[in-house]
Amino acid sequence: MIIESISKDEYLEILKKKNIDIPIYADQEAIDIYSNKEIIKVVKNDCPLAVFLIPIDNNGIRREYRFFPYISPIFINKENNYNQKKILKIMFNYLFNKYDYCFIPLHPSFKMISAIQSEGGFVEMRHTHVTDKKMTLDSVPAKLRNHIRNAMKTVEVIIDQDYHNFDFDSAIKGDKEEVIKRSNLAKKLIANHKGIVIKGLVDGKVKASIICIYDKDWSYLLHSYQDKTIRGIIPLLIIRANEYLFDNIRIKYFDFEGSVIDEIDDFFSSFNVNIINYPYIIEAKSKDKFYNLINRSMNIDGRIKEYEGKK
């Protein structure tokens, strides 16, 4: 097996030729949004075995901004565990040697973490909330159901691809450049029929809205904001989005996408769906950079509760 750096055209041609359903985090929009990137493939006897679209930032493997929930390698053919590990070891050996550091989340479907650890990468385990079933009002816990019923009394839900009234400034936390870039990506995904906007209106005025993006199998809750005067409005929009995506797009998994922020994770937990781990890779050539990345992960705003008297 050998590893090669390839062009975006070759990458897309390989996936098209092999009739691979490209995940949304590795498709054309992802290629376009990353200012710096490398695409690699592992080959045996001129036959591509796997490809990987990698975002690069300051000579490190890292997303410039949190454009997509995850990144991950794509296997061209179904591989047994032994061969899969060999392929991944080649990939991560190449990446860890070439770049100064690595700080990326892999998809929840990625399970072969030993391939990363054996090449010297540290794997932090995070979790997300995923359901493989259509949610209904009767399927959610009673407390959440009451909140949703409260919203249903006054809220009209509209699902379409009209993002013009979506308040990206409220939905995206970051500097001006981040808001512009991430909102432009969301608009492009929606325009390319890979996303929907779900709005909650009261007396014709938008009081809350969410954006969900999707590929063939997975959908992800990408952005949201609300006027907090109406109890249960965001859970109502999530339920309606979930129903629409399962019924009309025929997704297999709905991912709430996160979160390491404790308050948000509490909210997602209230839906009582499956909790699935995903790996977050932390690796660096220098100890100082490695510990800096560890601290960066530990000190995410809202991850650790501050208690009075805590030292």
Residue pairs with C-beta under 8 A, 6 or more apart in sequence:
1 42
1 43
1 44
1 49
1 86
1 87
1 90
2 42
2 43
2 44
3 40
3 41
3 42
3 43
3 90
3 91
3 94
4 40
4 41
4 43
5 38
5 39
5 40
6 14
6 39
6 40
6 41
6 51
7 39
8 31
8 39
10 39
10 41
11 31
11 39
11 41
11 51
11 53
12 28
12 31
14 20
14 41
14 48
14 51
14 76
15 22
15 51
15 74
15 76
18 48
18 76
18 77
20 74
20 76
21 215
21 216
21 217
22 74
22 215
23 72
23 74
23 107
23 215
23 218
24 30
24 68
24 189
24 194
24 213
24 214
24 215
24 218
24 220
25 68
25 69
25 70
25 71
25 72
25 107
26 53
26 71
26 72
26 74
27 194
27 215
29 185
29 188
29 189
29 192
29 194
30 53
30 67
30 68
30 71
31 37
31 39
31 53
32 188
33 67
33 181
33 185
34 53
34 55
34 56
34 63
34 64
34 67
35 64
36 55
36 56
36 57
36 64
37 53
37 54
37 55
37 56
38 54
38 56
39 51
39 52
39 53
39 54
40 51
40 52
40 54
40 91
40 94
40 95
41 48
41 49
41 50
41 51
41 52
42 48
42 49
42 50
42 51
42 87
42 90
42 91
43 49
48 76
49 75
49 76
49 77
49 79
49 83
49 87
50 73
50 74
50 75
50 76
50 87
50 88
50 91
51 73
51 74
51 76
52 72
52 73
52 74
52 91
53 71
54 61
54 71
54 95
55 61
55 62
55 63
55 64
55 71
55 104
56 62
56 99
57 63
57 64
58 100
59 99
59 100
60 99
60 100
60 101
60 102
60 103
60 284
61 95
61 99
61 101
61 102
61 103
61 104
61 281
62 101
62 102
62 103
62 104
63 71
63 104
64 181
65 174
65 178
65 181
65 182
66 182
67 181
67 182
67 185
68 220
69 105
69 128
69 220
69 222
69 255
69 257
69 258
70 105
70 106
70 107
70 108
70 278
71 104
71 105
71 106
71 107
72 106
72 107
72 109
72 110
73 87
73 88
73 91
73 110
75 84
75 87
79 87
81 112
84 112
84 115
85 112
85 114
85 115
88 112
88 115
88 116
89 115
89 118
89 119
92 115
92 116
92 119
92 121
93 119
95 102
96 102
96 119
96 120
96 121
96 283
100 284
100 285
100 286
100 289
101 283
101 284
101 285
101 289
101 290
101 293
102 121
102 281
102 282
102 283
102 284
103 280
103 281
103 282
103 283
103 293
103 296
104 280
104 281
105 126
105 278
105 279
105 280
105 281
106 278
106 279
106 280
106 281
107 278
108 128
108 130
108 255
108 276
108 277
108 278
110 278
110 279
113 123
113 279
116 123
116 279
116 281
116 283
117 123
120 283
121 281
121 282
121 283
122 281
122 282
122 283
122 290
122 294
123 279
123 280
123 281
123 282
124 279
124 280
124 281
124 282
124 297
125 277
125 278
125 279
125 280
126 260
126 277
126 278
126 279
126 280
127 275
127 276
127 277
127 278
128 255
128 256
128 257
128 258
128 259
128 275
128 276
128 278
129 255
129 256
129 258
129 268
129 269
129 271
129 273
129 274
129 275
129 276
130 253
130 254
130 255
130 256
130 273
130 274
130 275
130 276
131 242
131 253
131 254
131 271
131 273
131 274
132 252
132 253
132 254
132 274
133 139
133 246
134 242
134 243
134 246
134 247
135 238
135 239
135 242
135 243
135 254
135 271
135 273
136 239
136 243
137 145
137 148
137 149
137 239
138 145
140 148
140 235
140 239
140 271
140 272
141 270
141 271
141 272
143 270
144 232
144 235
144 270
144 271
146 232
147 231
147 232
147 235
148 232
148 235
148 236
148 239
149 232
150 230
150 231
150 232
151 200
151 230
151 231
151 232
151 233
151 235
151 236
152 232
152 236
154 202
154 230
155 200
155 201
155 202
155 207
155 230
155 233
155 236
156 200
156 201
156 202
157 198
157 199
157 200
157 201
157 236
157 237
157 240
158 198
158 199
158 201
159 196
159 197
159 198
159 199
159 240
159 241
159 244
160 196
160 197
160 199
161 190
161 191
161 193
161 195
161 196
161 197
162 197
163 186
163 187
163 190
163 197
163 211
165 199
165 206
165 209
166 186
166 197
166 209
166 211
166 223
167 206
167 209
167 225
168 179
168 182
168 183
168 186
168 223
169 179
170 225
171 209
171 211
171 223
171 224
171 225
172 178
172 179
172 182
172 183
172 223
174 182
182 223
186 195
186 211
186 213
186 222
186 223
189 195
189 213
190 196
190 197
190 211
194 213
194 214
194 215
195 211
195 212
195 213
195 214
195 222
196 211
196 212
196 214
196 241
196 244
196 245
197 209
197 210
197 211
198 209
198 210
198 211
198 212
198 237
198 240
198 241
198 244
199 206
199 208
199 209
199 237
200 206
200 207
200 208
200 209
200 226
200 230
200 233
200 234
200 236
200 237
201 207
202 230
207 226
207 227
207 229
207 230
207 233
208 224
208 225
208 226
208 227
208 230
208 233
208 234
208 237
209 224
209 225
209 226
209 237
210 221
210 222
210 223
210 224
210 234
210 237
210 238
210 241
211 221
211 222
211 223
211 224
212 219
212 220
212 221
212 222
212 241
212 245
213 219
213 220
213 222
214 220
214 245
214 249
214 251
216 251
217 251
217 252
217 253
218 251
218 252
218 253
218 254
218 255
219 241
219 245
219 249
219 251
219 253
219 254
219 255
220 255
220 257
221 238
221 241
221 254
221 255
221 256
221 257
222 257
224 234
224 237
226 233
226 234
227 233
235 270
235 271
238 256
238 271
242 254
245 251
245 254
246 254
256 268
256 271
256 273
258 264
258 265
258 268
259 265
259 268
260 297
260 300
260 302
260 303
261 300
261 301
261 302
261 303
262 302
262 303
262 304
262 305
263 302
264 302
269 275
280 297
282 290
282 293
282 294
282 297
283 290
284 290
284 292
284 293
298 304
